[in-house]
Amino acid sequence: MGVLSFRSCTRSGEFDQDTIGLLQAACDRETAGCELLVLDVKDVSFADSSFLNTLIRLRNSRRLALAGPLPDQLHRLLELTGALPLFEVREGGASVG
């Protein structure tokens, strides 16, 4: 059985067109080469379509799980866009399993 390369990142605050570049750069830099990224999103206070696009881009480049609970606004964004089923949501936190 192979070894799973895992990385957990915590991000908080507001993510929109003006701030998403920082998240993209951090995820690219901090998770290079990992097979599984667990992104702790419980403290994300605002997220727009640029945040959603970044999540989809990350999901397309490696396994991605969102550690929650999902904030209400982020849950609505994912639900309204039909993107919620695309993501593994780990309500209990960022543990691997």
N, C-alpha and C positions, 0 to 999 in steps of 0.2 A: 504494500500500500504506500502511496506517495505521501510526501510531507506537504501540508497546506501552508503556504506563506500567507500570513494574516496580519492585518494592520487595522487598528481602531483609531479614529480621529473624532474629536469633539469640536463642533462648530456652533457658535451662538450669535445672536443678533439678527440684523436685517440683511437680506440678500436681494439685490436688485441689479439692474443693468450697470449701475455705477460701482458696485462693490463685488460683483460676482468674479471678477478677475482674480481677486485675492484668494477666494476659495479654490478656483481652478488651479492656480499656481501652487497652493499648499497641497492639494490632493495629488497633483502630478509629482511634486518634489518629495513629499513624505511617504507616498505609497508606490513609488516606482518598483516594479517587479513583483508586487504582491498579487496573489491570486484572489484574495478576499479582502474587501474593504468594508468595514463596519463604520458607518457614519452616524455619530450620535447627533440627532437633530432635535432633541427634546427642548433645547433652549433657543431654537430659531423663532424669533418673534415676528418676522415677516419674510415671505418668499414670493417672488413673482415668476413669470415664465422663463426668465433667464436662469433662475435657480433650477427650475424643472428641466430645462435643456441641459444644464450641467449634470444633474442626476442621471439623465438618460445617457449622456455621453460617457459618464463613469460606468454605468451599468453595461454599456456596450463594449467597454474595454477590459472588464474583469467582473467577477462576482461582487455584487453590492448588496449589503443589508443596511436598513435604516434602524438604528436603535432609538427607541421611543421611551415613553409614549409620544406619538406624533402630536405636535401642537395643533389646535383646532384649525388655524388658518392654513397650515400646510396640508392637513388632512383634507380640507375642502378643496384646495388647489388640485391635489392628486385625484380626488374623487370626481370633481367637475370635468377634468380633462380626460378622464378614463384611464389615467396612468397608475392608479393605485395598485391594480393587479400585477403591474410590472415589477414591483418591489417586494422583497422580503422585509417584513417589519417585525422587529424583535422588541416587543413591549417591555420585556424585563431588563433590557440593557444590552450591552455589547459583547456578551459572552459568545464564544465559538461553540457551535454544536450542531 
